[in-house]
Amino acid sequence: MKQSGGAAPIALGSFVLAAASMAVVLSSAGGAPEPVPVGLPDPGVFVGWALPATRLLLDVALIAVVGFLLAATFLLPGRGDRVEGIAVDAARAAARASGVWSVAALLLFVLTTSDTFARPLGTLSWSLLSQLATETSIGRALLLHAVVGAVGAVVLRWSLSVRWLVAWLGITLATLVPLTSAGHSASSGSHDLAGVSLALHVASASLWVGGLAALGWVALRGSKRFASALTRYSVLAGWAFALVAVSGVVNGAVRLGSWSEVFSSPYGRVVVVKVVLLGGLGLFGLVQRRRLVAQRAGFGAVALLELLLMAAVVGLSVALARTPTPVGEILSTPAEEILGGPVPPAPTLGRILWGFSGNGVGLLVVGLGTALYLRGWWVLRRRGDHWAVGRLLSWLVGMAVVAWSTFGGLGVYSHVLFSAHMVSHMMLSMVAPIFLVLAAPMTLALRTLPGPRQPGEKSPRSLLNEFLHSRFSQVLTFPLVPPLIFVGSLYGLYFTSLFGTMMDSHWGHAVMELHFLAAGTLFYYVVIGVDPQPRQVPPLARFGLLLLTLPFHAFFAIAVMSSNRVFANDYWELLDRPYSTDLLRDQYVGGSIAWALGEVPLLVVMIALFAQWIRSDQREARRLDRQADRDDDAALEAYNARLRDLAEHGRRRDPDA
């Protein structure tokens, strides 16, 4: 096996190129540090340049962690529950990169404190550092990165379990969300859409760039498993490129504001350069990797060129984050800052049916969910396997309901009217999940995800199957747990101060929407789901579970209608909407809607459950008929023989005879 001594110069050269790209963009687009007038507080030129340089180091280290974990768990074939061979070295490399990530996050925290409070490094105090950590989202996000990086340096050094490494890859990607969302000011509008699109952009780019870097490292090591890794990476790179492109366009549109700013502003021109580079990289990589997969040769030079171009794009992205955007302070009131835009006009039927809002979480769930399901359906269709059209239509209907309830017209008013919020809640928790679980998404995934490339490998398909039958899933799907979450969370949310807290932030809205959808999906998965489950609940027990849930949901609606306290009163008063000013009346309407709409889906589910019960009996009858055909009705013959024996000898065997 070849040594990886050539990896260090390539990594160093890539970092230098990224730093040079960053410096050029900062200097030309107005993001470079500039002298301030005498007498004004100034952190100094050193801090001005060290801040983006340290952020670049953090991003590069994070990309390396993602790439090496990706190689160890998904790209390189394995034979069991623990990584082996070169995959062990990849996990160890991820541990070292995680340590660099943690140190870079701590340095960036100190530099950010200096920049935020305009103090030179030598004058920083513990109180200023504490203030950044406790009072700003970016301070908390940087400390989270430092902690996760430090823990990862230890965990990845000693753990060789495939499951643990996969879990840590997910944790690493999830850690991106707080820092990316903290980088966009709510006063510039569309905070939710900007934050979600940027988080998706960075996560997809990390998988794309990190995977390529790790693949190059595998090639330098001369591993025999390189060919299999290249084939799997090609599929991943295609998805990552598509997500990077879509999320980048959305994020750029939010920050640019209008088409006129694309070429007239420095920020817009840098975005154009980035789009051209990423587009060229994507097309070049797609064509070249298809050729390389076919020929199994010539990867080194192509990967090096691609990696250097990607390094330049990473440096450009860091500089872009510190470049002033054309969209300035467009939100002037507290209500606009919470909503991410002005209060919408009075609702009409047309606005509720056809309105649109930039709900990033809703767009992500619907866009990615639809794309993944259609991809799975197309894979089955291409290889000639059958998949019921009804299931496909069911999934699309469910996605349409989610779309209307989050970024559609209903979603627009769910943030400004309690009644609309309650309708959105009902749609997300009680209507959309019915169609989603009947579409059997887990069955589709198990039939289309990549399987083991060699005996014993932990493939994406086997990992999903193990999760569906894990102890965690068994606890979560215990018959009493889903209704407890489904109904209990209603009382815990609306009859405590939690509802007001969640309504006061963009991410609070997002968490509620995801919770409603997840709780409803879990409940209906157990009651009427057709996907594999860790435990088989008899139809009669499912029916009883449904009957047990109905009254508690009705009691909740009645309690909302009869309440004399306005839920999240401070939030609604802050909005100061010019319509539906009677808050208690609007809340009563919301409770009425919960009562009226809440029971209809449950009754529909009851009918569906009854139909499943009948089909289950029919399947059992057909199974018995097939068994009888195979053994010439041996069971019936044995039963008749027993009856004859009882008729002939029963009286004689009676002890009282």
Secondary structure, 3 states (H helix, E strand, C coil): CCCCCCHHHHHHHHHHHHHHHHHHHHHHHCCCCCCCCCCCCCCCHHHHHHHHHHHHHHHHHHHHHHHHHHHHHHHCCCCCCECCCHHHHHHHHHHHHHHHHHHHHHHHHHHHHHHHCCCCHHHCCHHHHHHHHHHCHHHHHHHHHHHHHHHHHHHHHHCCEHHHHHHHHHHHHHCHHHHHHHCCCHHHCCHHHHHHHHHHHHHHHHHHHHHHHHHHHHHHHCCCCHHHHHHHHHHHHHHHHHHHHHHHHHHHHHHHCCCHHHHHCHHHHHHHHHHHHHHHHHHHHHHHHHHHHHHCCCHHHHHHHHHHHHHHHHHHHHHHHCCCCCCCCCCCCHHHHHHCCCCCCCCCHHHHHHCECCCHHHHHHHHHHHHHHHHHHHHHHHCCCCCCHHHHHHHHHHHHHHHHHHCEHHHHHCCCCHHHHHHHHHHHHHHHHHHHHHCCHHHHHHHHCCCCCCCCCCCHHHHHHHHHCCHHHHHHCCCCHHHHHHHHHHHHHHCCCHHHHHHCCHHHHHHHHHHHHHHHHHHHHHHHCCCCCCCCCCHHHHHHHHHHHHHHHHHHHHHHHHCCCCCCHHHHHHHCCCCCCCHHHHHHHHHHHHHHHHHHHHHHHHHHHHHHHHHHHHHHHHHHHHHHHHCCCHHHHHHHHHHHHHHHHHHHHCCCC
